[in-house]
Amino acid sequence: MDQNPCVKAVVIASPGNPTGAAYDQQQIQQLAQVISQHDVFLISDEIYSELVYDRSHVSFAKALPKQTILMNGISKSHAMTGYRVGIIAAPAEIISQIAVVHELIDTALPDVTMAAAAEAFSNGIDDAKSMRQEYKKRRDFLISAFKKMDIDFVHPDGAFYLFFKIPDYCDQNSLRSVRQIAQEARVGLTPGAGFGAEGYLRLSYAASMADLETAAARLEKFFVKEKEKITLS
């Protein structure tokens, strides 16, 4: 950052998309210590904060309150993606300037959207707990399934994605692989190239357990078939 005075902010997402990986408290403290030595802001995307499975979510705002601009919302915690309701927390002087820009762009959300968000943040504040438990079951199922298939993946601490490495015996072009799997195995995946990670694929487990079981079985059959092609050749 010292070498580039044009840097005004650092953006960090934890848990992140597409991997679901999240920083733990020690990592956050270490990053905060480094950033605190520079005249920059930390924009912390914590939209998946309510969907962390094996430990409590740790916010960068607690470690670096004077420099953090925290962004969150109800899209993931309450499955209200279409409502487009976001929230932001930051030092008062930053919020006042954000408000100036915001009022020139958009006066307010529709009444029905604000009413739904108010319900989510009041009577529905703990709704994510049951969702988190269910997502953890689905995540653990997929972890077991992919270990059985001997496929490498990034361990998802949160969110609802499994980001895995395309096996060496398959086409490493993620877009072609996605199309092939869709056509032959009838499973929809997202190419890693879209996230700057060619050779990887993303599987969302924001689906029923029954659908995930079907998808895992189809993927296993597909990968066995692809591996046999290499063996036979």
Residue, then its C-alpha position, 0 to 999 in steps of 0.5 A: m500500500d505504501q508503494n501505491p498512494c492511489v489505494k484508498a481501501v481494501v475489500i475483504a469478504s469473510p465468509g467469501n464467495p465462491t469458497g465459503a472460507a472465512y478468517d478466524q479471530q487470529q487472522i483478523q487481528q493480524l490483518a487489522q494490525v497491518i491495515s491500521q498502519h496505513d491511511v486506508f479503509l477496510i471495506s468488509d463484506e460480511i453478508y454471510s456472517e450469519l452462516v458460519y458453521d464451526r465457530s462464531h463469526v468475527s467481524f473486522a469492525k471489532a478489530l479495526p472500528k475506526q477504519t472499517i466500513l462494514m456491509n451486510g444485509i438480509s439477502k443471505s441471513h433471511a433468504m430475501t435476496g430479491y428485496r435488495v436490502g443492505i445495511i452499512a456501519a462505519p465511523a460517523e464521518i464516513i456515514s455522513q458522506i455516504a448519506v450525501v451520495h445515497e440521497l442523490i441516487d436513491t431516496a428510499l426503498p419501497d414501503v413493502t421492502m422496508a416493512a419486510a426488513a424491519e420484521a427480519f431485523s426484529n421478530g426474525i432476528d434469529d431466523a438464520k439459526s435454523m437455516r445455519q443448522e440445515y446448511k451445515k448438514r448439507r455442507d457436511f454431506l457434500i464434504s463426505a461425498f467429495k472426500k469419497m470421490d477423492i476430489d480436492f476442495v476448499h473447506p467451506d467455513g460459511a456461506f453455502y458453496l463447495f468450491f472444488k478442483i476439477p480432477d486432473y483426468c477431466d477437461q480443466n477448462s471450467l466453462r467446458s466442464v460445466r457444459q459437459i457435466a450439465q449435458e451428461a450428468r444433469v447437474g448445474l455448476t458454476p465455472g471457476a473462471g468467473f471468479g478468476a480460478e480456472g480449473y475449479l467449479r462451484l457447487s451451491y448447496a442452497a438446495s434440498m438434501a434430496d437434490l444434493e444426494t441426487a447431484a452427488a450420485r450423478l457427479e460420482k458416476f460422471f467422474v468415474k466414467e471420465k477416469e475410466k476413459i483415461t485408464l482405457s486409453 
